[in-house]
Amino acid sequence: MTAAGPGNMAPAAAPSWPVLQAPKHWQHLDFISDLHLQASEPATFNAWQHFMQTTQADAVFILGDLFEVWVGDDALAAPGFEDRCAQILKAASQRLSIFLLHGNRDFLLGPAFAHAGGLTLIDDPSVLCFAGQRWLLSHGDALCLEDADYQQFRARVRSPEWQENFLSLPLVQRRQMAHDMRMQSEARKCSAAPYADLDQAMTCNWLHMAHANTLIHGHTHKPAEHQMAAGLRRIVLSDWDATATPARAEVLRLSAPVAAQTGGSTVQRLNATCTAQSQEDKKVC
């Protein structure tokens, strides 16, 4: 697994999951998820474009659901929304490294998209070694064990057989099927049916297996920091919606300690419009 940008990450040996070793010169990493980009939501797209063009981080990690839906890399064949997004990623990859793991909406993102966007697809979960610590990265949906129906659906659509059959269908038919599934999802939201959160016991088990203290994930759209047993914690990323009141366009920034400090890494929640500003300017964001 190699990165397609400056400051490539080299994989290190791991007992279970892939381990990504951050280069020593990296100081700031940005994490985002659940942007659900789509052509019908230009405000959120514009906020994301601005972020990708201005962030001063050494790397950006996209932890799933960059797109509202992805029906196959052949969507890039013609000029359009998907191709424009890939071009923005490609431009950003010339000055920073970009990593992406699949979400529940864009699990069909493949190597052609990764090449077009100049990014590296990483497994879910993956372990990141940064600033002397191990961080577990995941979208989070695989840990929502109480939603048995979704877990069955997830297992089905992640199988090679299902994906091969789906991707063999005409693009227009796949787009219609994705539209129908989104309508079903919206209907569930309107029904006020409760959504399962991450299973705490399994989350702790994952962290123990990864020899990590912190899980960073998205999916639930409930940004928070949860302290768990034995000093373990999970940090939940926000979703993005530039049309909400207030607008949501949050970035989680992980920073290595400066040489004069003795503490560990710092974690900040930033507004995407502030990620290119100085530390003094960020105080007012």
C-alpha positions as CSV (number, residue, x, y, z in Angstrom):
1,M,0.0,0.0,0.0
2,T,1.7,3.2,-1.2
3,A,0.5,6.8,-1.2
4,A,0.1,8.7,-4.4
5,G,1.4,12.0,-3.2
6,P,4.2,13.8,-1.4
7,G,5.4,12.3,1.9
8,N,4.3,8.7,1.0
9,M,3.3,6.5,3.9
10,A,5.0,3.1,4.1
11,P,3.1,0.2,5.6
12,A,4.6,-1.4,8.7
13,A,4.2,-4.9,10.1
14,A,0.9,-5.4,12.0
15,P,-0.6,-8.4,13.8
16,S,-4.1,-7.9,12.4
17,W,-4.9,-4.8,10.3
18,P,-2.8,-2.6,8.0
19,V,-0.5,-0.2,9.8
20,L,0.4,3.1,8.2
21,Q,3.5,4.8,9.4
22,A,3.4,8.6,9.1
23,P,6.6,10.2,7.9
24,K,8.5,12.0,10.7
25,H,8.2,15.4,9.2
26,W,4.4,15.3,9.3
27,Q,3.0,17.8,11.9
28,H,-0.7,18.2,11.1
29,L,-3.2,15.6,9.8
30,D,-6.8,16.5,8.9
31,F,-9.7,14.0,9.2
32,I,-13.1,14.4,7.6
33,S,-16.0,12.1,6.8
34,D,-19.7,12.0,5.8
35,L,-19.6,14.9,3.4
36,H,-22.2,13.1,1.1
37,L,-21.1,15.2,-1.9
38,Q,-23.7,15.4,-4.6
39,A,-24.4,17.8,-7.5
40,S,-27.7,18.9,-6.0
41,E,-25.9,20.3,-2.9
42,P,-23.5,22.9,-4.3
43,A,-22.9,24.7,-1.0
44,T,-21.4,21.7,0.7
45,F,-19.4,20.9,-2.4
46,N,-18.0,24.5,-2.4
47,A,-17.0,24.2,1.2
48,W,-15.2,21.0,0.6
49,Q,-13.5,22.4,-2.5
50,H,-12.3,25.4,-0.5
51,F,-11.0,23.1,2.2
52,M,-9.1,20.9,-0.2
53,Q,-7.5,23.9,-1.8
54,T,-6.5,25.7,1.4
55,T,-5.7,23.2,4.1
56,Q,-2.1,23.4,5.3
57,A,-2.2,19.9,6.8
58,D,0.4,17.4,5.6
59,A,-2.2,14.8,4.9
60,V,-6.0,14.5,4.7
61,F,-7.8,11.3,5.8
62,I,-11.4,10.9,4.4
63,L,-13.1,8.3,6.6
64,G,-15.9,7.3,4.4
65,D,-19.0,8.7,2.7
66,L,-17.2,11.4,0.7
67,F,-20.0,10.9,-1.8
68,E,-23.8,10.5,-1.2
69,V,-23.6,7.6,-3.6
70,W,-21.0,6.0,-5.9
71,V,-22.2,3.5,-8.5
72,G,-18.9,2.6,-10.1
73,D,-15.7,4.2,-11.3
74,D,-17.0,4.3,-14.9
75,A,-19.0,7.4,-13.8
76,L,-15.7,9.2,-14.4
77,A,-15.7,8.4,-18.1
78,A,-17.7,11.6,-19.0
79,P,-17.2,15.1,-17.7
80,G,-19.5,15.8,-14.8
81,F,-19.7,16.1,-11.1
82,E,-17.7,12.9,-10.3
83,D,-14.9,13.9,-12.6
84,R,-14.8,17.4,-11.2
85,C,-14.4,16.0,-7.7
86,A,-11.6,13.8,-8.8
87,Q,-9.8,16.8,-10.4
88,I,-10.0,18.7,-7.1
89,L,-8.5,15.7,-5.2
90,K,-5.8,15.3,-7.9
91,A,-4.8,19.0,-7.6
92,A,-4.6,18.8,-3.8
93,S,-2.5,15.6,-4.0
94,Q,0.3,17.5,-5.6
95,R,1.0,19.2,-2.2
96,L,-0.3,16.8,0.4
97,S,-1.1,13.1,0.8
98,I,-4.8,12.0,0.7
99,F,-6.1,8.7,2.1
100,L,-9.7,7.4,1.8
101,L,-11.5,4.4,3.3
102,H,-14.9,3.3,2.2
103,G,-18.2,4.4,3.8
104,N,-21.6,2.8,3.6
105,R,-22.5,5.1,0.7
106,D,-19.4,5.0,-1.4
107,F,-18.0,1.5,-0.9
108,L,-17.7,1.0,-4.7
109,L,-15.0,3.6,-5.0
110,G,-12.2,1.7,-6.8
111,P,-8.7,1.9,-8.1
112,A,-9.7,4.0,-11.2
113,F,-11.1,6.7,-8.9
114,A,-8.0,6.5,-6.6
115,H,-5.8,7.0,-9.6
116,A,-7.9,9.9,-11.0
117,G,-7.9,11.6,-7.6
118,G,-4.2,10.9,-6.8
119,L,-5.1,9.3,-3.5
120,T,-4.6,6.0,-1.6
121,L,-7.5,3.7,-0.7
122,I,-7.0,2.2,2.8
123,D,-8.7,-0.7,4.5
124,D,-11.4,-0.3,7.1
125,P,-10.1,-0.5,9.8
126,S,-6.5,0.7,9.5
127,V,-4.0,1.7,12.2
128,L,-2.1,5.0,11.9
129,C,1.2,5.5,13.7
130,F,1.7,9.2,14.2
131,A,3.6,11.3,16.8
132,G,4.5,8.2,18.9
133,Q,0.9,6.9,19.2
134,R,-1.3,4.4,17.4
135,W,-4.7,5.6,16.2
136,L,-7.4,3.2,14.8
137,L,-9.3,4.6,11.8
138,S,-12.7,3.4,10.6
139,H,-15.9,4.6,9.0
140,G,-17.7,3.1,12.0
141,D,-20.6,1.3,10.4
142,A,-19.2,-2.2,10.9
143,L,-19.4,-1.6,14.7
144,C,-23.1,-0.7,14.7
145,L,-24.0,-4.3,15.7
146,E,-27.5,-3.6,17.0
147,D,-28.7,-2.8,13.5
148,A,-28.9,-6.4,12.4
149,D,-30.7,-5.6,9.1
150,Y,-28.0,-3.2,8.1
151,Q,-25.2,-5.6,9.0
152,Q,-26.8,-8.3,6.8
153,F,-27.1,-5.7,4.0
154,R,-23.5,-4.6,4.5
155,A,-22.2,-8.2,4.2
156,R,-24.2,-8.8,1.0
157,V,-23.1,-5.6,-0.9
158,R,-19.5,-5.9,0.2
159,S,-19.2,-9.4,-1.3
160,P,-17.2,-9.7,-4.5
161,E,-20.1,-11.6,-6.2
162,W,-22.7,-8.8,-5.5
163,Q,-20.3,-6.1,-6.6
164,E,-19.4,-7.9,-9.8
165,N,-23.1,-8.4,-10.7
166,F,-24.0,-4.8,-9.8
167,L,-21.1,-3.3,-11.7
168,S,-22.0,-5.3,-14.8
169,L,-25.3,-3.4,-15.1
170,P,-25.6,-0.4,-17.3
171,L,-24.6,2.9,-15.6
172,V,-28.1,4.4,-16.0
173,Q,-29.7,1.4,-14.3
174,R,-27.2,1.6,-11.4
175,R,-27.9,5.3,-10.9
176,Q,-31.7,4.6,-10.7
177,M,-31.1,1.7,-8.2
178,A,-29.0,4.0,-6.1
179,H,-31.7,6.7,-6.3
180,D,-34.3,4.2,-5.1
181,M,-32.1,3.2,-2.1
182,R,-31.6,6.8,-1.1
183,M,-35.3,7.4,-1.1
184,Q,-35.7,4.4,1.2
185,S,-33.0,5.8,3.5
186,E,-34.8,9.2,3.5
187,A,-38.1,7.5,4.4
188,R,-36.4,5.9,7.3
189,K,-35.1,9.2,8.6
190,C,-38.5,10.7,8.4
191,S,-40.0,7.8,10.4
192,A,-37.8,8.8,13.3
193,A,-36.5,5.2,13.6
194,P,-33.5,5.1,16.0
195,Y,-30.1,4.5,14.5
196,A,-27.7,2.1,16.2
197,D,-24.5,3.6,17.7
198,L,-21.2,1.7,17.9
199,D,-21.1,-1.3,20.2
200,Q,-18.9,-0.3,23.1
201,A,-17.6,-3.8,23.9
202,M,-16.6,-4.5,20.3
203,T,-15.1,-1.1,19.9
204,C,-12.9,-1.8,22.9
205,N,-12.0,-5.1,21.5
206,W,-10.9,-3.5,18.2
207,L,-8.7,-1.1,20.1
208,H,-7.1,-3.8,22.1
209,M,-6.4,-5.8,18.9
210,A,-4.9,-2.7,17.3
211,H,-2.8,-1.9,20.4
212,A,-4.3,1.6,20.1
213,N,-6.0,3.9,22.6
214,T,-8.2,6.0,20.3
215,L,-10.6,5.2,17.5
216,I,-11.4,8.0,15.0
217,H,-14.6,7.4,13.0
218,G,-17.6,8.9,11.3
219,H,-20.9,7.4,10.2
220,T,-23.2,8.3,13.1
221,H,-23.3,12.1,12.5
222,K,-22.9,12.6,16.2
223,P,-19.6,14.4,16.8
224,A,-18.3,13.8,20.3
225,E,-15.5,12.3,22.3
226,H,-16.4,9.2,24.3
227,Q,-14.2,8.0,27.2
228,M,-14.4,4.3,27.6
229,A,-12.9,1.7,30.0
230,A,-9.1,1.3,30.6
231,G,-8.3,4.7,29.2
232,L,-9.7,4.0,25.7
233,R,-11.7,6.6,23.8
234,R,-13.4,7.1,20.5
235,I,-13.6,10.4,18.6
236,V,-16.6,10.8,16.3
237,L,-16.3,13.1,13.3
238,S,-19.1,15.4,12.2
239,D,-21.0,15.1,8.9
240,W,-21.0,18.1,6.5
241,D,-24.0,20.2,5.5
242,A,-23.3,23.8,4.5
243,T,-27.0,24.6,4.2
244,A,-27.7,23.7,7.9
245,T,-28.1,26.3,10.6
246,P,-25.4,26.6,11.7
247,A,-23.5,25.2,8.8
248,R,-21.6,22.0,9.4
249,A,-18.2,21.7,7.8
250,E,-16.0,20.4,10.6
251,V,-12.4,19.1,10.3
252,L,-10.6,17.2,13.0
253,R,-7.0,18.2,13.2
254,L,-4.4,16.0,14.8
255,S,-1.1,17.8,15.5
256,A,2.2,16.4,16.7
257,P,3.7,18.1,19.8
258,V,6.3,20.7,19.1
259,A,9.8,20.0,20.3
260,A,9.6,22.2,23.3
261,Q,6.5,20.4,24.6
262,T,6.4,17.2,26.5
263,G,2.7,16.4,26.1
264,G,1.1,14.2,23.5
265,S,-0.7,15.0,20.3
266,T,-3.3,17.7,20.3
267,V,-6.8,17.2,18.8
268,Q,-8.8,20.2,17.5
269,R,-12.2,20.6,15.9
270,L,-11.9,23.3,13.2
271,N,-14.3,24.9,10.8
272,A,-13.2,24.0,7.3
273,T,-13.1,27.7,6.4
274,C,-10.5,28.2,9.1
275,T,-8.0,25.5,8.3
276,A,-5.8,27.7,6.2
277,Q,-5.5,30.5,8.8
278,S,-2.9,31.2,11.4
279,Q,-3.3,30.0,15.0
280,E,-4.2,33.5,16.1
281,D,-6.9,33.8,13.5
282,K,-8.3,30.4,14.4
283,K,-9.2,31.7,17.8
284,V,-12.1,33.6,16.3
285,C,-13.4,30.8,14.1
